[in-house]
Amino acid sequence: MNDITIRSMLSTDWNSVANIYQEGIDTGIATFETNVPTYEAWNSAHMSTCRFVAEYNHHILGWVALSPVSNRCVYGGVAEISVYISKNSRGNGLGKLLLQHVITASEQEGIWTLQSGIFPKNYGSIKLHEAAGFRKIGKRERVGKLHGKWVDNVLFERRSSVVGIN
């Protein structure tokens, strides 16, 4: 992990990011999405800051990005996190590096709450989020359909100890 670079995501990274996203979709336990969106659609749905890739030897191994949870101003400090690791790089601490990096960056952007919706069967993601200080706040039962079947989603959140504590 010493030779991993965490850097801001560029639009030119999209092909690699999209491929990793597709690998996540293919697991069937990472997202309700069934197709990778276009870069334009993905870009408009995510914050322009707090997008990072993990790179090793000029290869992108994972990415993390934040999405606003609402356009209402009272939720301006709350964001949803997406983190995806390439299938050949999972289980090596890369997700933890990306989460730590985006947590620090999000606090610098004034974000006080990060939340994540995780499928109950995505044990690796649950463990990763818990290790990064996220806590389970509940389960949304049958919140969405994936391939015609209702799926639950476990909601995790991490409150900043630096921002939004007054």
Salt bridges, closest charged atoms under 4 A:
ASP13 OD2 - ARG7 NH1 2.81
GLU55 OE1 - ARG7 NE 3.19
GLU107 OE2 - ARG158 NH1 3.38
ASP152 OD2 - LYS139 NZ 3.65
GLU157 OE2 - ARG135 NH2 2.88
